[in-house]
Amino acid sequence: MNSFFGRHRAPIITSLMLVSLWLLFTIYSPQTFSHMRIYTSFMSTIPFTAMLAFCLTLLVIAREIDMSFPSVIALGGYVFAATFQTTQSPLLAFITAAIVGILCGILNGLLVVCFNIPSIIATIGSQFFIGGLTTVIADGLALSLPEVRDSWFHTMMVGRIADVIPAQAVWCLVILAVLWLILSRHVFGDNINFIGDNPKAAEMMGVPVARTRLLLFVLMGLMSAVVGVFVSLEMSSWWPNQGQGYMLLVFASVFIGGTSVLGGRGTLLGTFFGACIIGILEAGIISAGLAGFWTRLVYGIIIIVSLMIHSILLKQHKGAWKRLIH
């Protein structure tokens, strides 16, 4: 039992936090949290944050970071919307947006891997570049996509299963399963963990460090553009600052889920529970009678407390508290 808890400490703690918050909100706002409508709403919005957080988790485990994904979301959404308006083909529009996301990931990867620019600096620069490029190309104007609601692609990507479960929730779980298998069962996942533990030692062991880091940025760029497509489909429109609201939510999901800020340790399941916590907070706060501006304060408290809990548990595991006492 102790061994199981040691291996799965982060997702267990994060899941307990999620259940505790849900019980608290249900007790104080039963009229909101006892109806299926609120859970349908959660399942329509949380997957977008979670899908981004999954890929960012892999980057953070490998000691990298990506600050540009909000701009890539906007660019991917714009390319999808503009291509669909021109061709009326949602599949072609999706492929074009995915290619643009891959190119954005390659740009970030080259800046970090080939030019040895720290990823936080490189991706802040690319965030401004990609965001500015998107605004210039779109001329600052939003695009409306009412026709896309009648397409098979809309039904497949964001339609409602049995009029209750949004399709994006299913896609989110599929992506979680695939990435979990890669991280825990594939050599690529082993490479990510080796790099996170010690990049120089990993390179000496023959791990393709540069290629792995580049592929992680490409994956993040691809997922960001895909989320831009998801959001455009869900809202049947695109707007220039489409991805700007995701920065705090995604980073909070990753670190609440137990991924180490120093790299080398992380869990996708914990990130998923972290995204669920972040997703239900705002609804719980408002339904409890508090004003919406409390949301960021509560976000901050939850993030700080969860980081402290994970840190304390890690020190206990290493026997740090015993050394402190003696």
Summary of the structure (lengths in Angstrom):
residues: 326
radius of gyration: 20.3
end to end distance: 27.6
largest distance: 71.5
contacts: 1136
relative contact order: 0.19
helix: 79%
strand: 2%
